[in-house]
Amino acid sequence: MKIVITGFKKRTVVCGIEDNSLCYFDVVSQSPVTPGNVYVARVEDRIKNLDACFVRVQPEVKCFLNSGDCKDHTLPKTGELIPVRIKSEAKGSKLAVCTMKLGQDSEELENKAKTRSLYSLLKAEAPVYIKKIRTIPKEDISDIITDRLDIYDLLRGELDPEGDAYNIRHYTDDGFPLTALFSIREKVEELLSKRVWLKSGGYLVIDRTEALCVIDVNTGKCDRRLGRSENLHSINLEAAREALRQIRLRNLSGIILIDFINYKKEDASLLKQLEEELEKLCTKDAVTCEFVDITPLYLAELTRKRVAPPVAELL
C-alpha cells in the first residue's frame, strides 16, 4: 500500500492506495487544538446551573471543563492559569472539551506549566494520521509520499528518524501534482457520490440523514442473472463487502441500515451466510462496529461508533 499525503480542496488529505483503489482515507483536522495536546490555559466564566467552567487554551479557542475532569472534582478559580489536556475537538456548536487529568507524565507537565506563560504548548500529540500509520505493519507499506515539506519533516522525525524503517519520499514535481499522479480527485468524487457501482453490475445508493444512514442494494445491470438464488446471494455478498468498505472510508457512524435484495423463504441457509459475512466484516473495522440483525424485510441493522465527522462534512 502507498500512503499519499497532499492538499485537496484547501484541506490536507491522507490516502491509502492499493491496486489503484482507496483502502484508507482521512482528512486532517484544521482545528487549532489537537486532542492530546497539553496547554497552559486560563479559567474563565463558570457555567450557571452546571458544575463546570470555560477555559481559554489559545487566544481564539475556548474549551469546556467539567468538575469531573478536575482534581478532587473541584473547579479552579476564575483567572487561574492551569495545565489542561484536550479531550475532544469542537463539534458543530459544541466547544472542545478539556481535562486537568494530564496522564502518566502529569507531575512533569504540572511543574513545566509553572514556568510557562499563558497558551504555552506543554506537550504536542502526534497527528492522527501518524498514529494510523503506526498501526499498519511496516511490510504492508511500500511508500509514504507527500508534497508538503513540513509534513515530510514531521514524518521523518516521528516515524523514521534513522531513515531505514519506511520509504518516505518528498514529491517535488509541480508540473504533475500528486492529485493527478494518483487520480485523487476522481477517487474522492467517487467517495462523495451517492451511487457506488459493483463489479457484478449492481450498485449501492448511500443516503445520510440526521437520524441514520441507509444503503440500498440494487441489481442494476445484472437483472438478467437473477434466475438462480446463488446469483442473487453473490450480489448481496459483494454489496455487503463494498458497503462496509464505504462505511469505513466515508467514516459513517450511528445507526446504519443496509437494504439487501430479498431472499426466497427456502434460502434460509444463504441468508445465514450473509449474516455471518456481515459479522466478520464488522470485526475488521478499527472503529467499534456491530452487526445487530437482519429484519424480515431484509434490512441489515448496524451501529458504528462516532469518532470523527463523516468525510462529506469535512470536504
C-alpha positions, 0 to 999 in steps of 0.5 A: 500500500502507498500512503499519499499525503497532499492538499485537496480542496484547501484541506490536507488529505491522507490516502491509502492506495492499493491496486489503484483503489482507496483502502484508507482515507482521512482528512486532517483536522484544521482545528487549532487544538489537537486532542492530546495536546497539553496547554497552559490555559486560563479559567474563565466564566463558570457555567450557571446551573452546571458544575463546570467552567470555560477555559481559554487554551489559545487566544481564539479557542475556548474549551469546556471543563467539567468538575469531573475532569478536575482534581478532587472534582473541584473547579479552579478559580476564575483567572487561574492559569492551569495545565489542561489536556484536550479531550475532544475537538469542537463539534458543530456548536459544541466547544472542545472539551478539556481535562486537568487529568494530564496522564502518566507524565502529569507531575512533569507537565504540572511543574513545566506549566509553572514556568510557562506563560499563558497558551504555552504548548506543554506537550504536542500529540502526534497527528492522527494520521501518524498514529494510523500509520503506526498501526499498519505493519511496516511490510504492508507499506511500500511508500509514504509520499507527500508534497508538503515539506513540513509534513515530510519533516514531521514524518521523518522525525516521528516515524523514521528518524534513522531513515531505514524503517519506511520509504518516505519520499518528498514529491517535488514535481509541480508540473504533475501534482500528486492529485493527478499522479494518483487520480485523487480527485476522481477517487474522492468524487467517487467517495462523495457520490451517492451511487457506488457501482459493483463489479457484478453490475449492481450498485449501492445508493448511500443516503445520510440523514440526521437520524441514520444512514441507509444503503440500498442494494440494487441489481442494476445491470445484472437483472438478467442473472437473477434466475438462480438464488446463488446469483442473487446471494453473490450480489448481496455478498459483494454489496455487503463487502463494498458497503462496509468498505464505504462505511469505513472510508466515508467514516459513517457512524450511528445507526446504519441500515443496509437494504439487501435484495430479498431472499426466497423463504427456502434460502434460509441457509444463504441468508445465514451466510450473509449474516455471518459475512456481515459479522466478520466484516464488522470485526475488521473495522478499527472503529467499534462496529456491530452487526445487530440483525437482519429484519424480515424485510431484509434490512441489515441493522448496524451501529458504528461508533462516532469518532470523527465527522463523516468525510462529506462534512469535512470536504 
